[in-house]
Amino acid sequence: MHPMMIAGALLHVTLLAVVAFFVLYAAQKAQGLVKLLGNVVGVWLLILAVLAIAAAVTAPMFGGRPFGMSHGGHMEFRVIQEERTEEAPTTEAVQPDANESSPSN
């Protein structure tokens, strides 16, 4: 794993844990629905911190992608090389599709 990835994950997890601590502390002092909401948000932040650690640890197993997920809008291209036989080269003319029309001026 790249050292900068470890540092980034550690900083993010630390930030999430500190925010979760303060949210849970504030929820402890609150009453009623605010207390429930604070507890839910605090636990959710701790779950996100644990998932961030798991993503950083498992990323090398999935080719550098956390949990094997693709990176947002990035596209992955693969080049496939087909084997050709040395028989006769194909000389078929490529016909345009019926739906395609040639540009006219």
Secondary structure, DSSP 8 states (H G I E B T S, - for coil): --HHHHHHHHHHHHHHHHHHHHHHHHHHH--THHHHHHHHHHHHHHHHHHHHHHHHHHGGGGTTSGGG---TT------------SS----------TT------
